[in-house]
Amino acid sequence: MKILIVGGGMGGTILANNLARRLKAEMKSGKVRLEMLSASDKHAYLPGLLYVAVGRMTPDEIYRDQRSLLESGIAFSVDPVEQFLLDKNQVKTKSGRVVDYDLLAIATGSRMFPDSIPGLKENAEFFYTEETAVKMFNKLREFKGGKVVIAMGVPHKCPMAPLEITFMLDDYFRERGIRDKVQLHYTYPIGRVHTLENVAKWAAPEMDRRGITYETLFNLKEVDGAKRTLKSEEGSETGYDMLISIPAHRGMEVIESNKLGQNGWIPTDRYTLQMENRPNVFVLGDTTNLPISKAGSTAHFEAEVVGENIAAMVKLGSPVRRYDGKVFCFIQAGSEKATYAMFNYTQPPDPRAPTRALHWFKLAYNKLYWVSARGLL
Amino acid sequence: MADRKVVDARGSFCPGPLMELIAAMKMVEVGDEIEVLSSDKGSASEIPQWIKKVGHEYLGSVEEGGVWHVTVRRTK
């Protein structure tokens, strides 16, 4: 049995380690071969970029050597897939290698796609790559005062990021002693300040308390860098001195170019996590088209279900579990407090008031993540 | 002929049915219809509110077995 995992991010790595433990004997006897193909020899803890952007982490803290995170016995290559030949149960890599599989897991993730909004890429600051997060940090350091606007595209990775960066910016400017010279203006696509109603109920008064203004039903349409204004789909316009954006995301280009899913999102069964009409192909993490948060915890919980099911298919001949839509998101509420939201397909979240204790736990998780990636937590 | 896309947002608390619709709207052509399936009754008022403000066309909502089917058309 040949099991191939494409993608070495959070979902792919947890799945690989989960399977290596469950199928240790089968791998040792040669009955199972487990291989991972990734685009990089480094593994990034992407939520750390939020902290890099405001000077609370440095880039070196968010990387580990990918090989060091993987259980022994997993064949790992830095050789990204360029072609998915699903009818032949094969992929073709950048180096020209053709890899056969019996079971395939696709966990290639997503990428920010600011290009969909005219003027956004050239005029906004982002924190979704190391390069843009460091640039944003330096811009913030130079900023002396004025109007800072937070605007976003849909869908975006990490639905908590808009609130987190807003409250962290508020604290950042307070710590620099220039908060009175900064107008922080938050915009959001739907009719409240966050899509989770209970989170919005907490966040709106918190914005009022901090003196953060906001405009809801604001979907970014275009940015005019010369005039320093942005327009919304809904017809409003606002000026800015510094624009910070959580841009729209898309799945990876290789998914689009292989026509596996529009905008790079692969049609996926919400319970089995199998690609539609492809029972031997699993999809997890940001790569699915499921209507749930594009977040690390989603990939984590999906990887555990897929791992258990693939192992059961090897040992019993069929999968044993359904994914229930479980998501757990920390919410960093400024630089001193945090809370969390946990939910699934049937249970809505009911986040509690932010506390200092959860903030410290979130900071601890920033280090504990490496234990998660190894599939131990 | 205009296409019709179904957005299955049942059980979506985050990002939620309206966010799913906003994302889907960018993936269809002007004139196409989108039917949003939502298990949140709030979608039946929230979606028309946004559609009206942004200037697309709201075609109606029906509830069947606890699932709201909200249909809209992209007009621009």
Interface residues (C-beta under 8 A of the other chain):
Chain A: S116 V154 P155 P159 P189 I190 G191 T195 L196 E197 L217 N219 E233 E234 G235 A248 Q262 N263 R270 P291 I292 S293 G325 V327 C329 A341 F343 N344 Y345 T346 P348 P349
Chain B: V7 D8 A9 R10 G11 S12 F13 C14 P15 G16 P17 L18 M19 E20 I22 A23 K26 M27 G42 E46 Q49 W50 K53 V54 G55
